[in-house]
Amino acid sequence: MNYVIILAGGKGERFEGDVPKQFVELTNSPMLVYSMKTAQKNKNVDAICVVAPESYHIQVRKWVEEYEITKFVFLAKSGQERYQSVYNGLMELPAKPRDSVMIMTAVCPFVSQVTLDKLYAALKRWDACITVIKATDAITFSNDGENVNRTLQKKKLFIQQGPQIFRYNVLKQAHKAYREDEDRVEVNEDSELVLNIGVECGMVLGDRYCVKVTYPEDLAIVQALYPLFVKKEAGNYGN
């Protein structure tokens, strides 16, 4: 079985709105719906789990019905932190060890079907794989936000996007180890948790339409990209 967990639990404090950003309207549909439609359309996906605040569970089910998301099966309560939301989603799945779990986020509305297909194909080689794009600028590292500790050149740098895909047993083991570590430091990406338990993680190239909506101006960017993304998807994957 191939499961998809869609994370829709963020508070969106940097978005500066009354409605969490994953639920705001984007070209007449809630942003979460785009991720649900993407998973619904992909031929590899068997079942969808949405992780959202409990106060939005009734609304999520209404959207599922309205937009005919027939692969939706599971609904989990989001946690205070991202890793808690992922873990809550994992616990809802009746998955077997070698089943796959793809992690999507509701605030990246424009994920290509080609990218999803690449990730599923990558499971033939890796038990964990992420989506990236090549860095176009150098990255500066600073411990205190004021002084430069190191500048990393772009040639070997990649920017991580979504989605990510894992074998169920690998991701569950990685989260279990992290939750049991009393000295754990903050980790925001599942790929790092997997690397921490010694599992290799591959990567596939995504595209620059996969913009993460974090700030209000990002919404304007994805609205402008929408017709271009639809045209690209129609050309690459069909209607």
Secondary structure as the mmCIF struct_conf table of DSSP 4:
data_model
#
loop_
_struct_conf.conf_type_id
_struct_conf.id
_struct_conf.beg_label_comp_id
_struct_conf.beg_label_asym_id
_struct_conf.beg_label_seq_id
_struct_conf.end_label_comp_id
_struct_conf.end_label_asym_id
_struct_conf.end_label_seq_id
STRN STRN1 ASN A 2 LEU A 7
HELX_RH_3T_P HELX_RH_3T_P1 GLU A 13 PHE A 15
TURN_TY1_P TURN_TY1_P1 GLU A 16 GLU A 16
BEND BEND1 ASP A 18 VAL A 19
HELX_RH_3T_P HELX_RH_3T_P2 LYS A 21 PHE A 23
BEND BEND2 VAL A 24 VAL A 24
STRN STRN2 GLU A 25 LEU A 26
TURN_TY1_P TURN_TY1_P2 THR A 27 ASN A 28
STRN STRN3 SER A 29 PRO A 30
HELX_RH_AL_P HELX_RH_AL_P1 MET A 31 LYS A 41
TURN_TY1_P TURN_TY1_P3 LYS A 43 ASN A 44
STRN STRN4 ALA A 47 ALA A 52
HELX_RH_3T_P HELX_RH_3T_P3 GLU A 54 TYR A 56
HELX_RH_AL_P HELX_RH_AL_P2 HIS A 57 GLU A 66
TURN_TY1_P TURN_TY1_P4 TYR A 67 GLU A 68
TURN_TY1_P TURN_TY1_P5 THR A 70 LYS A 71
STRN STRN5 PHE A 72 LYS A 77
BEND BEND3 GLN A 80 GLU A 81
HELX_RH_AL_P HELX_RH_AL_P3 ARG A 82 GLU A 92
TURN_TY1_P TURN_TY1_P6 PRO A 97 ARG A 98
STRN STRN6 SER A 100 THR A 105
TURN_TY1_P TURN_TY1_P7 ALA A 106 VAL A 107
HELX_RH_AL_P HELX_RH_AL_P4 GLN A 113 ALA A 122
TURN_TY1_P TURN_TY1_P8 LEU A 123 ARG A 125
BEND BEND4 ASP A 127 ASP A 127
STRN STRN7 ALA A 128 LYS A 134
BEND BEND5 THR A 136 ASP A 137
STRN STRN8 ILE A 139 PHE A 141
BEND BEND6 ASN A 143 ASN A 147
STRN STRN9 ARG A 150 LEU A 152
HELX_RH_3T_P HELX_RH_3T_P4 LYS A 154 LYS A 156
STRN STRN10 PHE A 158 ARG A 167
HELX_RH_AL_P HELX_RH_AL_P5 TYR A 168 GLU A 180
TURN_TY1_P TURN_TY1_P9 GLU A 182 ASP A 183
HELX_RH_AL_P HELX_RH_AL_P6 ASP A 190 ASN A 196
TURN_TY1_P TURN_TY1_P10 ILE A 197 GLY A 198
STRN STRN11 GLY A 202 LEU A 205
TURN_TY1_P TURN_TY1_P11 ARG A 208 TYR A 209
BEND BEND7 TYR A 215 TYR A 215
HELX_RH_AL_P HELX_RH_AL_P7 PRO A 216 TYR A 237
#
